[in-house]
Amino acid sequence: MTVATLPELIDKQGAFEIVRAQIVEILSANMTHQGVLATAAGEDPNLFTARVFEEASNPFEDWLNSPSAPADRRPIVNVMFDNSSADMAGSDVVQRQKTTGSYNIDCYGYAVASDNTDGGHNPGDRAATLAVQRCVRIVRNILMSGQNTYLQLRKGTNPDCEVWGRWIRAITMFQPAIEGRTVQQVVACRIAFDVVFNEYSPQITGEPAEIIGYTVNRAETGEVLISAEIDVTDGD
């Protein structure tokens, strides 16, 4: 049996990873700049900024572990890759696959109940809801702004990724939970964000590897294990 192998290490990022990192970078940079603009305008920068995370399993952990109210109550944004699907009609079978990647951008708001100056009561859940919805508004405006139509990844910007377009598919409020228990004082909202981009495949022609012999075994877990003696010729 003769098989072709890729001669180079596959160490480049996939386009779906590049897009996720770009979303994080765009949100982080703009959140910081919004804080600067808010300060210049005499506004509270905490109302216009958020902390940005990437693929965090529990980004609001410090809120829960604070013995009292946490020092940083700014909303939290967590960007996660969900899934991708290929558009066969817009792809070719050799080099380029047109892909729609779906990302979950979860926003979290935190607040505690308080009493106002008139002797009334400000419920914490309402304040957390307003905080997270304000955060969603800012995130939506950043990602859907004209300058981010292609997430600043037009053709020629990055050789491994070309974005064709982006849109928000849905915005859904939800109550976060840990181990089946609802988290108190925290309200969340998910932005389902779709991005169309090209995934590229290696085009280097590998040298044939002549397999002298191989043995197939199956582990107790069901994994197929192959041991082989391979002779790779250098073409000389």
C-alpha positions as a LaTeX table, in Angstrom:
\begin{tabular}{lrrr}
\hline
Residue & $x$ (\AA) & $y$ (\AA) & $z$ (\AA) \\
\hline
Met1 & 0.00 & 0.00 & 0.00 \\
Thr2 & 1.31 & 3.47 & $-0.91$ \\
Val3 & $-0.04$ & 6.63 & 0.72 \\
Ala4 & 0.83 & 10.31 & 0.25 \\
Thr5 & 1.74 & 12.23 & 3.39 \\
Leu6 & 1.97 & 15.94 & 4.06 \\
Pro7 & 5.67 & 16.88 & 4.36 \\
Glu8 & 5.07 & 19.87 & 6.64 \\
Leu9 & 3.80 & 20.18 & 10.20 \\
Ile10 & 0.18 & 21.37 & 10.33 \\
Asp11 & 0.82 & 24.24 & 12.72 \\
Lys12 & $-1.38$ & 26.98 & 11.21 \\
Gln13 & $-4.66$ & 28.01 & 12.77 \\
Gly14 & $-7.95$ & 27.08 & 11.17 \\
Ala15 & $-10.08$ & 29.95 & 9.85 \\
Phe16 & $-12.71$ & 29.29 & 12.55 \\
Glu17 & $-10.02$ & 29.90 & 15.19 \\
Ile18 & $-8.79$ & 33.05 & 13.46 \\
Val19 & $-12.34$ & 34.42 & 13.30 \\
Arg20 & $-12.96$ & 33.71 & 16.99 \\
Ala21 & $-9.72$ & 35.47 & 17.95 \\
Gln22 & $-10.66$ & 38.41 & 15.71 \\
Ile23 & $-14.07$ & 38.75 & 17.39 \\
Val24 & $-12.37$ & 38.80 & 20.79 \\
Glu25 & $-9.81$ & 41.38 & 19.65 \\
Ile26 & $-12.43$ & 43.66 & 18.08 \\
Leu27 & $-14.61$ & 43.56 & 21.20 \\
Ser28 & $-11.68$ & 44.07 & 23.59 \\
Ala29 & $-10.25$ & 47.03 & 21.66 \\
Asn30 & $-13.61$ & 48.72 & 21.25 \\
Met31 & $-14.63$ & 48.19 & 24.87 \\
Thr32 & $-11.41$ & 49.89 & 25.97 \\
His33 & $-11.99$ & 52.75 & 23.54 \\
Gln34 & $-15.59$ & 53.16 & 24.67 \\
Gly35 & $-14.29$ & 53.67 & 28.20 \\
Val36 & $-11.97$ & 56.40 & 26.96 \\
Leu37 & $-14.79$ & 58.11 & 25.06 \\
Ala38 & $-17.13$ & 57.84 & 28.05 \\
Thr39 & $-14.57$ & 59.44 & 30.36 \\
Ala40 & $-13.98$ & 62.27 & 27.88 \\
Ala41 & $-17.73$ & 62.85 & 27.71 \\
Gly42 & $-18.07$ & 62.99 & 31.50 \\
Glu43 & $-19.88$ & 59.64 & 31.67 \\
Asp44 & $-19.20$ & 56.65 & 33.92 \\
Pro45 & $-16.88$ & 54.38 & 31.84 \\
Asn46 & $-18.16$ & 51.30 & 33.70 \\
Leu47 & $-21.50$ & 51.75 & 31.90 \\
Phe48 & $-19.86$ & 51.51 & 28.48 \\
Thr49 & $-17.28$ & 48.78 & 28.93 \\
Ala50 & $-17.14$ & 45.05 & 29.62 \\
Arg51 & $-14.55$ & 42.41 & 30.43 \\
Val52 & $-13.96$ & 40.11 & 27.45 \\
Phe53 & $-13.14$ & 36.38 & 27.72 \\
Glu54 & $-12.48$ & 33.64 & 25.17 \\
Glu55 & $-13.78$ & 30.07 & 25.63 \\
Ala56 & $-14.13$ & 30.47 & 29.41 \\
Ser57 & $-16.15$ & 27.77 & 31.17 \\
Asn58 & $-17.13$ & 30.05 & 34.05 \\
Pro59 & $-16.11$ & 33.65 & 33.30 \\
Phe60 & $-18.08$ & 35.10 & 36.22 \\
Glu61 & $-16.41$ & 32.91 & 38.85 \\
Asp62 & $-14.90$ & 35.86 & 40.71 \\
Trp63 & $-18.40$ & 37.31 & 41.16 \\
Leu64 & $-19.45$ & 34.18 & 43.00 \\
Asn65 & $-16.28$ & 33.86 & 45.08 \\
Ser66 & $-16.30$ & 37.41 & 46.41 \\
Pro67 & $-17.05$ & 37.48 & 50.17 \\
Ser68 & $-19.02$ & 40.67 & 49.57 \\
Ala69 & $-19.87$ & 42.60 & 46.41 \\
Pro70 & $-17.08$ & 42.14 & 43.82 \\
Ala71 & $-14.85$ & 45.13 & 43.12 \\
Asp72 & $-15.38$ & 44.91 & 39.35 \\
Arg73 & $-19.07$ & 44.73 & 38.51 \\
Arg74 & $-18.71$ & 45.50 & 34.81 \\
Pro75 & $-20.57$ & 43.10 & 32.50 \\
Ile76 & $-18.69$ & 40.10 & 31.13 \\
Val77 & $-18.55$ & 38.96 & 27.50 \\
Asn78 & $-17.46$ & 35.39 & 26.66 \\
Val79 & $-16.83$ & 34.41 & 23.01 \\
Met80 & $-17.15$ & 30.70 & 22.16 \\
Phe81 & $-17.08$ & 28.71 & 18.91 \\
Asp82 & $-20.22$ & 26.57 & 18.52 \\
Asn83 & $-20.28$ & 24.84 & 15.13 \\
Ser84 & $-19.62$ & 25.24 & 11.43 \\
Ser85 & $-21.14$ & 24.01 & 8.19 \\
Ala86 & $-19.81$ & 23.99 & 4.63 \\
Asp87 & $-21.51$ & 25.43 & 1.57 \\
Met88 & $-20.68$ & 22.85 & $-1.09$ \\
Ala89 & $-21.99$ & 25.00 & $-3.92$ \\
Gly90 & $-19.61$ & 27.82 & $-3.00$ \\
Ser91 & $-16.59$ & 25.59 & $-2.40$ \\
Asp92 & $-14.14$ & 23.53 & $-4.38$ \\
Val93 & $-13.07$ & 20.03 & $-3.45$ \\
Val94 & $-9.34$ & 20.77 & $-3.49$ \\
Gln95 & $-8.37$ & 24.04 & $-1.83$ \\
Arg96 & $-11.20$ & 26.23 & $-0.49$ \\
Gln97 & $-14.30$ & 25.44 & 1.52 \\
Lys98 & $-16.86$ & 28.20 & 2.01 \\
Thr99 & $-17.95$ & 27.85 & 5.63 \\
Thr100 & $-20.51$ & 29.37 & 7.99 \\
Gly101 & $-19.19$ & 29.40 & 11.54 \\
Ser102 & $-21.55$ & 29.96 & 14.46 \\
Tyr103 & $-20.28$ & 31.64 & 17.62 \\
Asn104 & $-22.00$ & 32.11 & 20.96 \\
Ile105 & $-21.26$ & 35.50 & 22.51 \\
Asp106 & $-22.58$ & 35.25 & 26.05 \\
Cys107 & $-23.01$ & 38.47 & 28.02 \\
Tyr108 & $-23.41$ & 38.47 & 31.80 \\
Gly109 & $-24.69$ & 41.21 & 34.09 \\
Tyr110 & $-24.28$ & 41.36 & 37.86 \\
Ala111 & $-26.03$ & 43.47 & 40.49 \\
Val112 & $-27.10$ & 43.39 & 44.13 \\
Ala113 & $-30.28$ & 44.72 & 45.64 \\
Ser114 & $-30.09$ & 48.17 & 47.18 \\
Asp115 & $-32.23$ & 50.83 & 48.81 \\
Asn116 & $-32.71$ & 54.17 & 47.10 \\
Thr117 & $-32.75$ & 57.62 & 48.66 \\
Asp118 & $-36.55$ & 57.72 & 48.70 \\
Gly119 & $-36.73$ & 54.71 & 50.99 \\
Gly120 & $-37.65$ & 52.38 & 48.12 \\
His121 & $-35.98$ & 49.14 & 47.06 \\
Asn122 & $-33.99$ & 48.42 & 43.89 \\
Pro123 & $-34.21$ & 44.68 & 43.12 \\
Gly124 & $-30.90$ & 43.12 & 42.09 \\
Asp125 & $-32.36$ & 40.98 & 39.29 \\
Arg126 & $-33.77$ & 44.02 & 37.50 \\
Ala127 & $-30.47$ & 45.90 & 37.79 \\
Ala128 & $-28.55$ & 42.86 & 36.47 \\
Thr129 & $-30.98$ & 42.52 & 33.57 \\
Leu130 & $-30.59$ & 46.17 & 32.59 \\
Ala131 & $-26.79$ & 45.84 & 32.86 \\
Val132 & $-26.60$ & 42.81 & 30.59 \\
Gln133 & $-28.99$ & 44.32 & 28.05 \\
Arg134 & $-26.89$ & 47.48 & 27.95 \\
Cys135 & $-23.85$ & 45.27 & 27.31 \\
Val136 & $-25.66$ & 43.43 & 24.50 \\
Arg137 & $-26.52$ & 46.76 & 22.90 \\
Ile138 & $-22.85$ & 47.78 & 22.88 \\
Val139 & $-21.63$ & 44.41 & 21.58 \\
Arg140 & $-24.23$ & 44.40 & 18.81 \\
Asn141 & $-23.30$ & 47.90 & 17.69 \\
Ile142 & $-19.60$ & 47.06 & 17.65 \\
Leu143 & $-19.93$ & 43.85 & 15.63 \\
Met144 & $-22.56$ & 45.19 & 13.22 \\
Ser145 & $-20.82$ & 48.50 & 12.55 \\
Gly146 & $-19.89$ & 49.24 & 8.95 \\
Gln147 & $-16.16$ & 48.89 & 9.56 \\
Asn148 & $-16.71$ & 45.34 & 10.83 \\
Thr149 & $-18.82$ & 44.11 & 7.91 \\
Tyr150 & $-16.02$ & 41.65 & 7.17 \\
Leu151 & $-14.54$ & 41.69 & 10.69 \\
Gln152 & $-11.51$ & 43.47 & 9.20 \\
Leu153 & $-10.53$ & 40.19 & 7.48 \\
Arg154 & $-11.03$ & 41.04 & 3.83 \\
Lys155 & $-9.17$ & 39.16 & 1.11 \\
Gly156 & $-5.43$ & 39.70 & 1.44 \\
Thr157 & $-5.56$ & 40.64 & 5.12 \\
Asn158 & $-4.81$ & 37.13 & 6.38 \\
Pro159 & $-3.63$ & 34.36 & 4.01 \\
Asp160 & $-5.39$ & 31.70 & 6.06 \\
Cys161 & $-8.80$ & 33.37 & 6.40 \\
Glu162 & $-11.12$ & 35.50 & 4.27 \\
Val163 & $-14.45$ & 36.66 & 5.71 \\
Trp164 & $-17.40$ & 37.09 & 3.36 \\
Gly165 & $-19.89$ & 38.54 & 5.83 \\
Arg166 & $-21.42$ & 38.36 & 9.29 \\
Trp167 & $-24.79$ & 38.75 & 10.97 \\
Ile168 & $-26.55$ & 38.27 & 14.29 \\
Arg169 & $-28.92$ & 35.33 & 14.01 \\
Ala170 & $-30.58$ & 35.62 & 17.42 \\
Ile171 & $-30.41$ & 37.30 & 20.83 \\
Thr172 & $-31.77$ & 35.26 & 23.74 \\
Met173 & $-31.97$ & 36.00 & 27.45 \\
Phe174 & $-31.24$ & 33.13 & 29.86 \\
Gln175 & $-30.53$ & 32.47 & 33.51 \\
Pro176 & $-27.04$ & 30.97 & 34.03 \\
Ala177 & $-26.72$ & 27.88 & 36.19 \\
Ile178 & $-23.86$ & 25.89 & 37.72 \\
Glu179 & $-24.35$ & 22.18 & 38.40 \\
Gly180 & $-28.07$ & 22.58 & 37.81 \\
Arg181 & $-28.46$ & 25.42 & 40.29 \\
Thr182 & $-29.47$ & 28.90 & 39.18 \\
Val183 & $-26.83$ & 31.53 & 39.84 \\
Gln184 & $-28.18$ & 34.36 & 41.96 \\
Gln185 & $-27.56$ & 38.03 & 41.11 \\
Val186 & $-26.39$ & 37.16 & 37.58 \\
Val187 & $-28.47$ & 37.48 & 34.39 \\
Ala188 & $-27.19$ & 36.44 & 30.96 \\
Cys189 & $-27.96$ & 36.95 & 27.30 \\
Arg190 & $-26.64$ & 34.97 & 24.31 \\
Ile191 & $-25.86$ & 36.53 & 20.95 \\
Ala192 & $-25.82$ & 33.87 & 18.22 \\
Phe193 & $-23.32$ & 35.27 & 15.73 \\
Asp194 & $-22.75$ & 33.74 & 12.29 \\
Val195 & $-19.71$ & 34.44 & 10.11 \\
Val196 & $-19.12$ & 33.26 & 6.54 \\
Phe197 & $-15.48$ & 32.63 & 5.72 \\
Asn198 & $-13.14$ & 30.47 & 3.66 \\
Glu199 & $-11.32$ & 27.51 & 5.13 \\
Tyr200 & $-8.20$ & 26.63 & 3.14 \\
Ser201 & $-6.52$ & 23.25 & 2.83 \\
Pro202 & $-2.80$ & 22.51 & 2.32 \\
Gln203 & $-1.85$ & 22.31 & $-1.36$ \\
Ile204 & 1.66 & 20.92 & $-1.04$ \\
Thr205 & 2.09 & 17.60 & $-2.80$ \\
Gly206 & 3.50 & 15.10 & $-0.36$ \\
Glu207 & 6.12 & 12.48 & $-1.10$ \\
Pro208 & 4.83 & 8.91 & $-1.33$ \\
Ala209 & 5.45 & 6.87 & 1.79 \\
Glu210 & 5.92 & 3.20 & 1.09 \\
Ile211 & 4.44 & 1.18 & 3.93 \\
Ile212 & 6.51 & $-1.99$ & 4.27 \\
Gly213 & 4.14 & $-3.58$ & 6.74 \\
Tyr214 & 1.54 & $-2.68$ & 9.30 \\
Thr215 & $-0.44$ & $-4.23$ & 12.11 \\
Val216 & $-3.94$ & $-3.21$ & 13.12 \\
Asn217 & $-5.01$ & $-3.56$ & 16.74 \\
Arg218 & $-8.07$ & $-2.39$ & 18.63 \\
Ala219 & $-7.74$ & $-1.05$ & 22.16 \\
Glu220 & $-10.24$ & $-1.86$ & 24.91 \\
Thr221 & $-11.76$ & 1.60 & 24.38 \\
Gly222 & $-12.47$ & 0.77 & 20.73 \\
Glu223 & $-9.69$ & 3.01 & 19.39 \\
Val224 & $-8.02$ & 1.61 & 16.27 \\
Leu225 & $-4.24$ & 1.47 & 16.66 \\
Ile226 & $-1.88$ & 1.00 & 13.72 \\
Ser227 & 1.81 & 0.25 & 13.96 \\
Ala228 & 3.74 & 0.45 & 10.70 \\
Glu229 & 7.18 & 0.33 & 9.18 \\
Ile230 & 7.46 & 3.22 & 6.73 \\
Asp231 & 10.16 & 4.00 & 4.21 \\
Val232 & 9.99 & 7.61 & 2.98 \\
Thr233 & 12.05 & 8.28 & $-0.13$ \\
Asp234 & 13.54 & 11.74 & $-0.75$ \\
Gly235 & 13.15 & 11.49 & $-4.50$ \\
Asp236 & 16.93 & 11.19 & $-5.20$ \\
\hline
\end{tabular}
